[in-house]
Amino acid sequence: MTKAELVNEIAIQTGYDKRTITKVVESAMQNVKKAIAGGDSVFLRSFGTFGTKVRAEKVARNISKHTSVIVPAHNVVVFKPAPEFSATVRK
């Protein structure tokens, strides 16, 4: 599902116009990004938790050039689904 399809579905379900829904969705996404970039996690009840995790430094290999490169430690975005979310997907 694309963002446009999501906006369309929400507009149909709520009766609000697509322009308003687009602003709300964009604002929600910006706030989630800002919180995660700031080191916070975002918990959405019955959906899941967005957060960050530190990926350790590692050695990567370039097989075609037979060289090794050190990939420094860095943060990655993680998502842990809520039990209700997981149960819905399993059905």
PyMOL Python script that loads the backbone (N, CA, C, O; Angstrom):
from pymol import cmd

cmd.read_pdbstr("""\
ATOM      1  N   MET A   1       0.854  -1.174   0.000  1.00  0.00           N
ATOM      2  CA  MET A   1       0.000   0.000   0.000  1.00  0.00           C
ATOM      3  C   MET A   1       0.896   1.232   0.000  1.00  0.00           C
ATOM      4  O   MET A   1       1.826   1.335   0.801  1.00  0.00           O
ATOM      5  N   THR A   2       0.616   2.148  -0.887  1.00  0.00           N
ATOM      6  CA  THR A   2       1.362   3.398  -0.946  1.00  0.00           C
ATOM      7  C   THR A   2       0.725   4.433  -0.013  1.00  0.00           C
ATOM      8  O   THR A   2      -0.369   4.228   0.512  1.00  0.00           O
ATOM      9  N   LYS A   3       1.438   5.549   0.179  1.00  0.00           N
ATOM     10  CA  LYS A   3       0.895   6.611   1.028  1.00  0.00           C
ATOM     11  C   LYS A   3      -0.394   7.158   0.428  1.00  0.00           C
ATOM     12  O   LYS A   3      -1.336   7.460   1.161  1.00  0.00           O
ATOM     13  N   ALA A   4      -0.449   7.289  -0.893  1.00  0.00           N
ATOM     14  CA  ALA A   4      -1.653   7.793  -1.558  1.00  0.00           C
ATOM     15  C   ALA A   4      -2.830   6.841  -1.337  1.00  0.00           C
ATOM     16  O   ALA A   4      -3.954   7.286  -1.109  1.00  0.00           O
ATOM     17  N   GLU A   5      -2.578   5.551  -1.404  1.00  0.00           N
ATOM     18  CA  GLU A   5      -3.642   4.571  -1.161  1.00  0.00           C
ATOM     19  C   GLU A   5      -4.101   4.620   0.298  1.00  0.00           C
ATOM     20  O   GLU A   5      -5.293   4.502   0.581  1.00  0.00           O
ATOM     21  N   LEU A   6      -3.156   4.795   1.215  1.00  0.00           N
ATOM     22  CA  LEU A   6      -3.501   4.925   2.629  1.00  0.00           C
ATOM     23  C   LEU A   6      -4.372   6.152   2.860  1.00  0.00           C
ATOM     24  O   LEU A   6      -5.387   6.076   3.553  1.00  0.00           O
ATOM     25  N   VAL A   7      -3.981   7.277   2.285  1.00  0.00           N
ATOM     26  CA  VAL A   7      -4.763   8.516   2.415  1.00  0.00           C
ATOM     27  C   VAL A   7      -6.154   8.309   1.851  1.00  0.00           C
ATOM     28  O   VAL A   7      -7.136   8.738   2.456  1.00  0.00           O
ATOM     29  N   ASN A   8      -6.256   7.662   0.708  1.00  0.00           N
ATOM     30  CA  ASN A   8      -7.552   7.414   0.077  1.00  0.00           C
ATOM     31  C   ASN A   8      -8.441   6.555   0.976  1.00  0.00           C
ATOM     32  O   ASN A   8      -9.623   6.856   1.146  1.00  0.00           O
ATOM     33  N   GLU A   9      -7.883   5.492   1.550  1.00  0.00           N
ATOM     34  CA  GLU A   9      -8.663   4.614   2.432  1.00  0.00           C
ATOM     35  C   GLU A   9      -9.154   5.366   3.668  1.00  0.00           C
ATOM     36  O   GLU A   9     -10.310   5.228   4.067  1.00  0.00           O
ATOM     37  N   ILE A  10      -8.272   6.160   4.270  1.00  0.00           N
ATOM     38  CA  ILE A  10      -8.663   6.920   5.463  1.00  0.00           C
ATOM     39  C   ILE A  10      -9.743   7.938   5.112  1.00  0.00           C
ATOM     40  O   ILE A  10     -10.690   8.130   5.876  1.00  0.00           O
ATOM     41  N   ALA A  11      -9.605   8.588   3.964  1.00  0.00           N
ATOM     42  CA  ALA A  11     -10.602   9.570   3.532  1.00  0.00           C
ATOM     43  C   ALA A  11     -11.964   8.916   3.336  1.00  0.00           C
ATOM     44  O   ALA A  11     -12.988   9.487   3.711  1.00  0.00           O
ATOM     45  N   ILE A  12     -11.978   7.734   2.755  1.00  0.00           N
ATOM     46  CA  ILE A  12     -13.241   7.007   2.555  1.00  0.00           C
ATOM     47  C   ILE A  12     -13.861   6.629   3.895  1.00  0.00           C
ATOM     48  O   ILE A  12     -15.065   6.786   4.094  1.00  0.00           O
ATOM     49  N   GLN A  13     -13.032   6.128   4.819  1.00  0.00           N
ATOM     50  CA  GLN A  13     -13.538   5.662   6.111  1.00  0.00           C
ATOM     51  C   GLN A  13     -14.011   6.797   7.012  1.00  0.00           C
ATOM     52  O   GLN A  13     -14.963   6.625   7.773  1.00  0.00           O
ATOM     53  N   THR A  14     -13.352   7.962   6.934  1.00  0.00           N
ATOM     54  CA  THR A  14     -13.684   9.048   7.858  1.00  0.00           C
ATOM     55  C   THR A  14     -14.602  10.102   7.258  1.00  0.00           C
ATOM     56  O   THR A  14     -15.285  10.819   7.990  1.00  0.00           O
ATOM     57  N   GLY A  15     -14.624  10.203   5.939  1.00  0.00           N
ATOM     58  CA  GLY A  15     -15.433  11.223   5.294  1.00  0.00           C
ATOM     59  C   GLY A  15     -14.736  12.570   5.168  1.00  0.00           C
ATOM     60  O   GLY A  15     -15.320  13.520   4.646  1.00  0.00           O
ATOM     61  N   TYR A  16     -13.479  12.666   5.643  1.00  0.00           N
ATOM     62  CA  TYR A  16     -12.713  13.908   5.491  1.00  0.00           C
ATOM     63  C   TYR A  16     -12.106  13.961   4.092  1.00  0.00           C
ATOM     64  O   TYR A  16     -11.953  12.935   3.429  1.00  0.00           O
ATOM     65  N   ASP A  17     -11.761  15.184   3.650  1.00  0.00           N
ATOM     66  CA  ASP A  17     -11.183  15.303   2.312  1.00  0.00           C
ATOM     67  C   ASP A  17      -9.723  14.833   2.319  1.00  0.00           C
ATOM     68  O   ASP A  17      -9.062  14.837   3.358  1.00  0.00           O
ATOM     69  N   LYS A  18      -9.242  14.435   1.157  1.00  0.00           N
ATOM     70  CA  LYS A  18      -7.902  13.867   1.024  1.00  0.00           C
ATOM     71  C   LYS A  18      -6.811  14.863   1.405  1.00  0.00           C
ATOM     72  O   LYS A  18      -5.773  14.469   1.936  1.00  0.00           O
ATOM     73  N   ARG A  19      -7.034  16.142   1.140  1.00  0.00           N
ATOM     74  CA  ARG A  19      -6.026  17.154   1.463  1.00  0.00           C
ATOM     75  C   ARG A  19      -5.772  17.198   2.972  1.00  0.00           C
ATOM     76  O   ARG A  19      -4.623  17.266   3.408  1.00  0.00           O
ATOM     77  N   THR A  20      -6.839  17.159   3.762  1.00  0.00           N
ATOM     78  CA  THR A  20      -6.713  17.175   5.222  1.00  0.00           C
ATOM     79  C   THR A  20      -6.024  15.904   5.715  1.00  0.00           C
ATOM     80  O   THR A  20      -5.131  15.962   6.560  1.00  0.00           O
ATOM     81  N   ILE A  21      -6.438  14.774   5.189  1.00  0.00           N
ATOM     82  CA  ILE A  21      -5.851  13.492   5.591  1.00  0.00           C
ATOM     83  C   ILE A  21      -4.373  13.446   5.233  1.00  0.00           C
ATOM     84  O   ILE A  21      -3.563  12.939   6.009  1.00  0.00           O
ATOM     85  N   THR A  22      -4.012  13.971   4.062  1.00  0.00           N
ATOM     86  CA  THR A  22      -2.609  13.999   3.648  1.00  0.00           C
ATOM     87  C   THR A  22      -1.774  14.802   4.637  1.00  0.00           C
ATOM     88  O   THR A  22      -0.677  14.385   5.009  1.00  0.00           O
ATOM     89  N   LYS A  23      -2.288  15.951   5.063  1.00  0.00           N
ATOM     90  CA  LYS A  23      -1.574  16.775   6.046  1.00  0.00           C
ATOM     91  C   LYS A  23      -1.389  16.025   7.361  1.00  0.00           C
ATOM     92  O   LYS A  23      -0.319  16.089   7.967  1.00  0.00           O
ATOM     93  N   VAL A  24      -2.416  15.322   7.798  1.00  0.00           N
ATOM     94  CA  VAL A  24      -2.340  14.574   9.051  1.00  0.00           C
ATOM     95  C   VAL A  24      -1.321  13.443   8.945  1.00  0.00           C
ATOM     96  O   VAL A  24      -0.501  13.264   9.845  1.00  0.00           O
ATOM     97  N   VAL A  25      -1.363  12.687   7.864  1.00  0.00           N
ATOM     98  CA  VAL A  25      -0.434  11.567   7.666  1.00  0.00           C
ATOM     99  C   VAL A  25       0.999  12.086   7.587  1.00  0.00           C
ATOM    100  O   VAL A  25       1.896  11.530   8.220  1.00  0.00           O
ATOM    101  N   GLU A  26       1.218  13.149   6.812  1.00  0.00           N
ATOM    102  CA  GLU A  26       2.557  13.741   6.685  1.00  0.00           C
ATOM    103  C   GLU A  26       3.061  14.217   8.042  1.00  0.00           C
ATOM    104  O   GLU A  26       4.218  13.982   8.390  1.00  0.00           O
ATOM    105  N   SER A  27       2.210  14.878   8.802  1.00  0.00           N
ATOM    106  CA  SER A  27       2.589  15.384  10.116  1.00  0.00           C
ATOM    107  C   SER A  27       2.943  14.234  11.053  1.00  0.00           C
ATOM    108  O   SER A  27       3.927  14.310  11.788  1.00  0.00           O
ATOM    109  N   ALA A  28       2.151  13.178  11.028  1.00  0.00           N
ATOM    110  CA  ALA A  28       2.427  12.020  11.876  1.00  0.00           C
ATOM    111  C   ALA A  28       3.774  11.392  11.518  1.00  0.00           C
ATOM    112  O   ALA A  28       4.557  11.054  12.405  1.00  0.00           O
ATOM    113  N   MET A  29       4.041  11.238  10.238  1.00  0.00           N
ATOM    114  CA  MET A  29       5.308  10.648   9.809  1.00  0.00           C
ATOM    115  C   MET A  29       6.491  11.531  10.199  1.00  0.00           C
ATOM    116  O   MET A  29       7.521  11.020  10.638  1.00  0.00           O
ATOM    117  N   GLN A  30       6.355  12.851  10.046  1.00  0.00           N
ATOM    118  CA  GLN A  30       7.427  13.769  10.422  1.00  0.00           C
ATOM    119  C   GLN A  30       7.705  13.697  11.921  1.00  0.00           C
ATOM    120  O   GLN A  30       8.863  13.710  12.337  1.00  0.00           O
ATOM    121  N   ASN A  31       6.658  13.622  12.730  1.00  0.00           N
ATOM    122  CA  ASN A  31       6.832  13.546  14.178  1.00  0.00           C
ATOM    123  C   ASN A  31       7.466  12.228  14.603  1.00  0.00           C
ATOM    124  O   ASN A  31       8.275  12.209  15.531  1.00  0.00           O
ATOM    125  N   VAL A  32       7.122  11.141  13.952  1.00  0.00           N
ATOM    126  CA  VAL A  32       7.747   9.849  14.247  1.00  0.00           C
ATOM    127  C   VAL A  32       9.229   9.914  13.890  1.00  0.00           C
ATOM    128  O   VAL A  32      10.074   9.483  14.675  1.00  0.00           O
ATOM    129  N   LYS A  33       9.550  10.446  12.714  1.00  0.00           N
ATOM    130  CA  LYS A  33      10.958  10.566  12.301  1.00  0.00           C
ATOM    131  C   LYS A  33      11.754  11.437  13.268  1.00  0.00           C
ATOM    132  O   LYS A  33      12.876  11.094  13.642  1.00  0.00           O
ATOM    133  N   LYS A  34      11.167  12.568  13.672  1.00  0.00           N
ATOM    134  CA  LYS A  34      11.850  13.487  14.576  1.00  0.00           C
ATOM    135  C   LYS A  34      12.116  12.822  15.925  1.00  0.00           C
ATOM    136  O   LYS A  34      13.202  12.972  16.486  1.00  0.00           O
ATOM    137  N   ALA A  35      11.142  12.095  16.444  1.00  0.00           N
ATOM    138  CA  ALA A  35      11.304  11.418  17.729  1.00  0.00           C
ATOM    139  C   ALA A  35      12.387  10.353  17.659  1.00  0.00           C
ATOM    140  O   ALA A  35      13.225  10.259  18.556  1.00  0.00           O
ATOM    141  N   ILE A  36      12.378   9.555  16.608  1.00  0.00           N
ATOM    142  CA  ILE A  36      13.367   8.484  16.472  1.00  0.00           C
ATOM    143  C   ILE A  36      14.758   9.064  16.259  1.00  0.00           C
ATOM    144  O   ILE A  36      15.726   8.560  16.829  1.00  0.00           O
ATOM    145  N   ALA A  37      14.877  10.111  15.452  1.00  0.00           N
ATOM    146  CA  ALA A  37      16.171  10.759  15.234  1.00  0.00           C
ATOM    147  C   ALA A  37      16.703  11.357  16.531  1.00  0.00           C
ATOM    148  O   ALA A  37      17.916  11.437  16.725  1.00  0.00           O
ATOM    149  N   GLY A  38      15.808  11.776  17.416  1.00  0.00           N
ATOM    150  CA  GLY A  38      16.195  12.334  18.699  1.00  0.00           C
ATOM    151  C   GLY A  38      16.520  11.284  19.752  1.00  0.00           C
ATOM    152  O   GLY A  38      16.848  11.631  20.887  1.00  0.00           O
ATOM    153  N   GLY A  39      16.435  10.022  19.398  1.00  0.00           N
ATOM    154  CA  GLY A  39      16.772   8.949  20.330  1.00  0.00           C
ATOM    155  C   GLY A  39      15.595   8.382  21.093  1.00  0.00           C
ATOM    156  O   GLY A  39      15.772   7.475  21.906  1.00  0.00           O
ATOM    157  N   ASP A  40      14.405   8.888  20.857  1.00  0.00           N
ATOM    158  CA  ASP A  40      13.216   8.367  21.531  1.00  0.00           C
ATOM    159  C   ASP A  40      12.638   7.199  20.737  1.00  0.00           C
ATOM    160  O   ASP A  40      12.966   6.999  19.568  1.00  0.00           O
ATOM    161  N   SER A  41      11.772   6.435  21.396  1.00  0.00           N
ATOM    162  CA  SER A  41      11.019   5.415  20.672  1.00  0.00           C
ATOM    163  C   SER A  41       9.574   5.888  20.585  1.00  0.00           C
ATOM    164  O   SER A  41       9.133   6.716  21.382  1.00  0.00           O
ATOM    165  N   VAL A  42       8.848   5.358  19.619  1.00  0.00           N
ATOM    166  CA  VAL A  42       7.455   5.737  19.405  1.00  0.00           C
ATOM    167  C   VAL A  42       6.608   4.482  19.570  1.00  0.00           C
ATOM    168  O   VAL A  42       6.752   3.516  18.821  1.00  0.00           O
ATOM    169  N   PHE A  43       5.715   4.512  20.572  1.00  0.00           N
ATOM    170  CA  PHE A  43       4.848   3.376  20.866  1.00  0.00           C
ATOM    171  C   PHE A  43       3.436   3.705  20.411  1.00  0.00           C
ATOM    172  O   PHE A  43       2.847   4.686  20.866  1.00  0.00           O
ATOM    173  N   LEU A  44       2.896   2.895  19.521  1.00  0.00           N
ATOM    174  CA  LEU A  44       1.519   3.040  19.059  1.00  0.00           C
ATOM    175  C   LEU A  44       0.752   1.807  19.536  1.00  0.00           C
ATOM    176  O   LEU A  44       0.950   0.702  19.031  1.00  0.00           O
ATOM    177  N   ARG A  45      -0.119   2.015  20.509  1.00  0.00           N
ATOM    178  CA  ARG A  45      -0.856   0.910  21.123  1.00  0.00           C
ATOM    179  C   ARG A  45      -1.573   0.072  20.053  1.00  0.00           C
ATOM    180  O   ARG A  45      -2.192   0.610  19.135  1.00  0.00           O
ATOM    181  N   SER A  46      -1.478  -1.226  20.192  1.00  0.00           N
ATOM    182  CA  SER A  46      -2.047  -2.249  19.315  1.00  0.00           C
ATOM    183  C   SER A  46      -1.448  -2.247  17.912  1.00  0.00           C
ATOM    184  O   SER A  46      -1.931  -2.960  17.032  1.00  0.00           O
ATOM    185  N   PHE A  47      -0.388  -1.443  17.693  1.00  0.00           N
ATOM    186  CA  PHE A  47       0.303  -1.451  16.404  1.00  0.00           C
ATOM    187  C   PHE A  47       1.742  -1.905  16.585  1.00  0.00           C
ATOM    188  O   PHE A  47       2.152  -2.910  16.005  1.00  0.00           O
ATOM    189  N   GLY A  48       2.517  -1.173  17.388  1.00  0.00           N
ATOM    190  CA  GLY A  48       3.893  -1.568  17.619  1.00  0.00           C
ATOM    191  C   GLY A  48       4.752  -0.409  18.083  1.00  0.00           C
ATOM    192  O   GLY A  48       4.260   0.686  18.353  1.00  0.00           O
ATOM    193  N   THR A  49       6.064  -0.678  18.172  1.00  0.00           N
ATOM    194  CA  THR A  49       7.021   0.310  18.649  1.00  0.00           C
ATOM    195  C   THR A  49       8.110   0.518  17.606  1.00  0.00           C
ATOM    196  O   THR A  49       8.710  -0.440  17.118  1.00  0.00           O
ATOM    197  N   PHE A  50       8.358   1.781  17.270  1.00  0.00           N
ATOM    198  CA  PHE A  50       9.465   2.157  16.403  1.00  0.00           C
ATOM    199  C   PHE A  50      10.591   2.646  17.291  1.00  0.00           C
ATOM    200  O   PHE A  50      10.338   3.352  18.268  1.00  0.00           O
ATOM    201  N   GLY A  51      11.812   2.294  16.983  1.00  0.00           N
ATOM    202  CA  GLY A  51      12.943   2.740  17.778  1.00  0.00           C
ATOM    203  C   GLY A  51      14.238   2.578  17.009  1.00  0.00           C
ATOM    204  O   GLY A  51      14.232   2.347  15.800  1.00  0.00           O
ATOM    205  N   THR A  52      15.352   2.703  17.723  1.00  0.00           N
ATOM    206  CA  THR A  52      16.664   2.535  17.099  1.00  0.00           C
ATOM    207  C   THR A  52      17.440   1.468  17.845  1.00  0.00           C
ATOM    208  O   THR A  52      17.163   1.156  19.003  1.00  0.00           O
ATOM    209  N   LYS A  53      18.414   0.925  17.148  1.00  0.00           N
ATOM    210  CA  LYS A  53      19.289  -0.095  17.709  1.00  0.00           C
ATOM    211  C   LYS A  53      20.684   0.184  17.167  1.00  0.00           C
ATOM    212  O   LYS A  53      20.830   0.585  16.013  1.00  0.00           O
ATOM    213  N   VAL A  54      21.706  -0.023  17.982  1.00  0.00           N
ATOM    214  CA  VAL A  54      23.077   0.199  17.533  1.00  0.00           C
ATOM    215  C   VAL A  54      23.578  -1.076  16.879  1.00  0.00           C
ATOM    216  O   VAL A  54      23.596  -2.139  17.499  1.00  0.00           O
ATOM    217  N   ARG A  55      23.979  -0.964  15.644  1.00  0.00           N
ATOM    218  CA  ARG A  55      24.575  -2.084  14.929  1.00  0.00           C
ATOM    219  C   ARG A  55      26.082  -2.003  15.153  1.00  0.00           C
ATOM    220  O   ARG A  55      26.684  -0.965  14.880  1.00  0.00           O
ATOM    221  N   ALA A  56      26.692  -3.056  15.637  1.00  0.00           N
ATOM    222  CA  ALA A  56      28.104  -3.071  15.993  1.00  0.00           C
ATOM    223  C   ALA A  56      29.003  -2.947  14.763  1.00  0.00           C
ATOM    224  O   ALA A  56      28.598  -3.239  13.637  1.00  0.00           O
ATOM    225  N   GLU A  57      30.228  -2.507  15.014  1.00  0.00           N
ATOM    226  CA  GLU A  57      31.225  -2.430  13.939  1.00  0.00           C
ATOM    227  C   GLU A  57      31.492  -3.842  13.421  1.00  0.00           C
ATOM    228  O   GLU A  57      31.492  -4.808  14.183  1.00  0.00           O
ATOM    229  N   LYS A  58      31.719  -3.940  12.109  1.00  0.00           N
ATOM    230  CA  LYS A  58      31.992  -5.255  11.540  1.00  0.00           C
ATOM    231  C   LYS A  58      32.916  -5.113  10.334  1.00  0.00           C
ATOM    232  O   LYS A  58      33.121  -4.023   9.801  1.00  0.00           O
ATOM    233  N   VAL A  59      33.457  -6.240   9.929  1.00  0.00           N
ATOM    234  CA  VAL A  59      34.318  -6.276   8.751  1.00  0.00           C
ATOM    235  C   VAL A  59      33.495  -6.828   7.594  1.00  0.00           C
ATOM    236  O   VAL A  59      32.938  -7.923   7.683  1.00  0.00           O
ATOM    237  N   ALA A  60      33.423  -6.064   6.513  1.00  0.00           N
ATOM    238  CA  ALA A  60      32.710  -6.514   5.312  1.00  0.00           C
ATOM    239  C   ALA A  60      33.743  -6.848   4.247  1.00  0.00           C
ATOM    240  O   ALA A  60      34.829  -6.269   4.223  1.00  0.00           O
ATOM    241  N   ARG A  61      33.410  -7.762   3.386  1.00  0.00           N
ATOM    242  CA  ARG A  61      34.354  -8.180   2.351  1.00  0.00           C
ATOM    243  C   ARG A  61      33.796  -7.890   0.964  1.00  0.00           C
ATOM    244  O   ARG A  61      32.624  -8.139   0.682  1.00  0.00           O
ATOM    245  N   ASN A  62      34.656  -7.363   0.112  1.00  0.00           N
ATOM    246  CA  ASN A  62      34.329  -7.158  -1.294  1.00  0.00           C
ATOM    247  C   ASN A  62      34.914  -8.362  -2.033  1.00  0.00           C
ATOM    248  O   ASN A  62      36.121  -8.435  -2.260  1.00  0.00           O
ATOM    249  N   ILE A  63      34.062  -9.284  -2.397  1.00  0.00           N
ATOM    250  CA  ILE A  63      34.515 -10.544  -2.974  1.00  0.00           C
ATOM    251  C   ILE A  63      35.199 -10.341  -4.323  1.00  0.00           C
ATOM    252  O   ILE A  63      36.186 -11.014  -4.619  1.00  0.00           O
ATOM    253  N   SER A  64      34.689  -9.423  -5.145  1.00  0.00           N
ATOM    254  CA  SER A  64      35.259  -9.241  -6.482  1.00  0.00           C
ATOM    255  C   SER A  64      36.657  -8.619  -6.443  1.00  0.00           C
ATOM    256  O   SER A  64      37.477  -8.910  -7.314  1.00  0.00           O
ATOM    257  N   LYS A  65      36.947  -7.768  -5.451  1.00  0.00           N
ATOM    258  CA  LYS A  65      38.267  -7.124  -5.353  1.00  0.00           C
ATOM    259  C   LYS A  65      39.155  -7.766  -4.293  1.00  0.00           C
ATOM    260  O   LYS A  65      40.310  -7.372  -4.130  1.00  0.00           O
ATOM    261  N   HIS A  66      38.628  -8.745  -3.577  1.00  0.00           N
ATOM    262  CA  HIS A  66      39.365  -9.441  -2.523  1.00  0.00           C
ATOM    263  C   HIS A  66      39.903  -8.461  -1.477  1.00  0.00           C
ATOM    264  O   HIS A  66      41.065  -8.548  -1.081  1.00  0.00           O
ATOM    265  N   THR A  67      39.063  -7.539  -1.038  1.00  0.00           N
ATOM    266  CA  THR A  67      39.457  -6.569  -0.029  1.00  0.00           C
ATOM    267  C   THR A  67      38.467  -6.612   1.134  1.00  0.00           C
ATOM    268  O   THR A  67      37.351  -7.116   1.012  1.00  0.00           O
ATOM    269  N   SER A  68      38.913  -6.068   2.257  1.00  0.00           N
ATOM    270  CA  SER A  68      38.050  -5.967   3.429  1.00  0.00           C
ATOM    271  C   SER A  68      37.853  -4.497   3.779  1.00  0.00           C
ATOM    272  O   SER A  68      38.757  -3.678   3.611  1.00  0.00           O
ATOM    273  N   VAL A  69      36.665  -4.180   4.265  1.00  0.00           N
ATOM    274  CA  VAL A  69      36.331  -2.822   4.660  1.00  0.00           C
ATOM    275  C   VAL A  69      35.712  -2.886   6.052  1.00  0.00           C
ATOM    276  O   VAL A  69      34.905  -3.768   6.341  1.00  0.00           O
ATOM    277  N   ILE A  70      36.092  -1.954   6.903  1.00  0.00           N
ATOM    278  CA  ILE A  70      35.503  -1.902   8.239  1.00  0.00           C
ATOM    279  C   ILE A  70      34.274  -0.998   8.169  1.00  0.00           C
ATOM    280  O   ILE A  70      34.364   0.171   7.796  1.00  0.00           O
ATOM    281  N   VAL A  71      33.128  -1.563   8.536  1.00  0.00           N
ATOM    282  CA  VAL A  71      31.886  -0.808   8.591  1.00  0.00           C
ATOM    283  C   VAL A  71      31.728  -0.345  10.042  1.00  0.00           C
ATOM    284  O   VAL A  71      31.592  -1.176  10.941  1.00  0.00           O
ATOM    285  N   PRO A  72      31.745   0.966  10.278  1.00  0.00           N
ATOM    286  CA  PRO A  72      31.672   1.447  11.662  1.00  0.00           C
ATOM    287  C   PRO A  72      30.305   1.171  12.303  1.00  0.00           C
ATOM    288  O   PRO A  72      29.316   0.919  11.616  1.00  0.00           O
ATOM    289  N   ALA A  73      30.283   1.226  13.627  1.00  0.00           N
ATOM    290  CA  ALA A  73      29.021   1.067  14.358  1.00  0.00           C
ATOM    291  C   ALA A  73      28.078   2.190  13.952  1.00  0.00           C
ATOM    292  O   ALA A  73      28.504   3.328  13.752  1.00  0.00           O
ATOM    293  N   HIS A  74      26.801   1.865  13.832  1.00  0.00           N
ATOM    294  CA  HIS A  74      25.820   2.869  13.425  1.00  0.00           C
ATOM    295  C   HIS A  74      24.430   2.468  13.931  1.00  0.00           C
ATOM    296  O   HIS A  74      24.183   1.315  14.282  1.00  0.00           O
ATOM    297  N   ASN A  75      23.540   3.454  13.955  1.00  0.00           N
ATOM    298  CA  ASN A  75      22.164   3.211  14.401  1.00  0.00           C
ATOM    299  C   ASN A  75      21.309   2.755  13.223  1.00  0.00           C
ATOM    300  O   ASN A  75      21.482   3.225  12.098  1.00  0.00           O
ATOM    301  N   VAL A  76      20.390   1.841  13.493  1.00  0.00           N
ATOM    302  CA  VAL A  76      19.420   1.404  12.497  1.00  0.00           C
ATOM    303  C   VAL A  76      18.027   1.519  13.110  1.00  0.00           C
ATOM    304  O   VAL A  76      17.869   1.414  14.326  1.00  0.00           O
ATOM    305  N   VAL A  77      17.035   1.731  12.281  1.00  0.00           N
ATOM    306  CA  VAL A  77      15.649   1.826  12.732  1.00  0.00           C
ATOM    307  C   VAL A  77      15.085   0.417  12.864  1.00  0.00           C
ATOM    308  O   VAL A  77      15.291  -0.428  11.993  1.00  0.00           O
ATOM    309  N   VAL A  78      14.370   0.174  13.962  1.00  0.00           N
ATOM    310  CA  VAL A  78      13.748  -1.132  14.189  1.00  0.00           C
ATOM    311  C   VAL A  78      12.258  -0.935  14.468  1.00  0.00           C
ATOM    312  O   VAL A  78      11.831   0.126  14.923  1.00  0.00           O
ATOM    313  N   PHE A  79      11.484  -1.972  14.189  1.00  0.00           N
ATOM    314  CA  PHE A  79      10.053  -1.968  14.480  1.00  0.00           C
ATOM    315  C   PHE A  79       9.709  -3.282  15.155  1.00  0.00           C
ATOM    316  O   PHE A  79      10.024  -4.357  14.644  1.00  0.00           O
ATOM    317  N   LYS A  80       9.064  -3.188  16.301  1.00  0.00           N
ATOM    318  CA  LYS A  80       8.604  -4.380  17.013  1.00  0.00           C
ATOM    319  C   LYS A  80       7.084  -4.346  17.021  1.00  0.00           C
ATOM    320  O   LYS A  80       6.491  -3.493  17.682  1.00  0.00           O
ATOM    321  N   PRO A  81       6.442  -5.259  16.298  1.00  0.00           N
ATOM    322  CA  PRO A  81       4.974  -5.244  16.250  1.00  0.00           C
ATOM    323  C   PRO A  81       4.353  -5.635  17.588  1.00  0.00           C
ATOM    324  O   PRO A  81       4.910  -6.437  18.338  1.00  0.00           O
ATOM    325  N   ALA A  82       3.197  -5.054  17.868  1.00  0.00           N
ATOM    326  CA  ALA A  82       2.441  -5.390  19.066  1.00  0.00           C
ATOM    327  C   ALA A  82       1.817  -6.778  18.889  1.00  0.00           C
ATOM    328  O   ALA A  82       1.620  -7.226  17.760  1.00  0.00           O
ATOM    329  N   PRO A  83       1.509  -7.451  19.983  1.00  0.00           N
ATOM    330  CA  PRO A  83       0.900  -8.780  19.875  1.00  0.00           C
ATOM    331  C   PRO A  83      -0.387  -8.788  19.046  1.00  0.00           C
ATOM    332  O   PRO A  83      -0.634  -9.734  18.299  1.00  0.00           O
ATOM    333  N   GLU A  84      -1.216  -7.732  19.173  1.00  0.00           N
ATOM    334  CA  GLU A  84      -2.453  -7.668  18.391  1.00  0.00           C
ATOM    335  C   GLU A  84      -2.153  -7.596  16.892  1.00  0.00           C
ATOM    336  O   GLU A  84      -2.836  -8.214  16.076  1.00  0.00           O
ATOM    337  N   PHE A  85      -1.117  -6.830  16.552  1.00  0.00           N
ATOM    338  CA  PHE A  85      -0.704  -6.691  15.147  1.00  0.00           C
ATOM    339  C   PHE A  85      -0.257  -8.051  14.609  1.00  0.00           C
ATOM    340  O   PHE A  85      -0.677  -8.473  13.532  1.00  0.00           O
ATOM    341  N   SER A  86       0.594  -8.721  15.370  1.00  0.00           N
ATOM    342  CA  SER A  86       1.109 -10.046  14.954  1.00  0.00           C
ATOM    343  C   SER A  86      -0.022 -11.055  14.803  1.00  0.00           C
ATOM    344  O   SER A  86      -0.026 -11.859  13.871  1.00  0.00           O
ATOM    345  N   ALA A  87      -0.986 -11.009  15.730  1.00  0.00           N
ATOM    346  CA  ALA A  87      -2.102 -11.958  15.663  1.00  0.00           C
ATOM    347  C   ALA A  87      -2.952 -11.710  14.421  1.00  0.00           C
ATOM    348  O   ALA A  87      -3.418 -12.657  13.788  1.00  0.00           O
ATOM    349  N   THR A  88      -3.154 -10.446  14.072  1.00  0.00           N
ATOM    350  CA  THR A  88      -3.923 -10.117  12.879  1.00  0.00           C
ATOM    351  C   THR A  88      -3.238 -10.615  11.622  1.00  0.00           C
ATOM    352  O   THR A  88      -3.897 -11.125  10.715  1.00  0.00           O
ATOM    353  N   VAL A  89      -1.925 -10.474  11.557  1.00  0.00           N
ATOM    354  CA  VAL A  89      -1.177 -10.906  10.375  1.00  0.00           C
ATOM    355  C   VAL A  89      -1.186 -12.427  10.260  1.00  0.00           C
ATOM    356  O   VAL A  89      -1.244 -12.966   9.154  1.00  0.00           O
ATOM    357  N   ARG A  90      -1.129 -13.126  11.405  1.00  0.00           N
ATOM    358  CA  ARG A  90      -1.120 -14.588  11.383  1.00  0.00           C
ATOM    359  C   ARG A  90      -2.407 -15.198  10.883  1.00  0.00           C
ATOM    360  O   ARG A  90      -2.400 -16.317  10.368  1.00  0.00           O
ATOM    361  N   LYS A  91      -3.529 -14.481  11.023  1.00  0.00           N
ATOM    362  CA  LYS A  91      -4.840 -15.022  10.638  1.00  0.00           C
ATOM    363  C   LYS A  91      -4.969 -15.163   9.147  1.00  0.00           C
ATOM    364  O   LYS A  91      -6.009 -15.603   8.657  1.00  0.00           O
TER     365      LYS A  91
END
""", "prot")
cmd.dss("prot")
cmd.show_as("cartoon", "prot")
cmd.util.cbc("prot")
cmd.orient("prot")
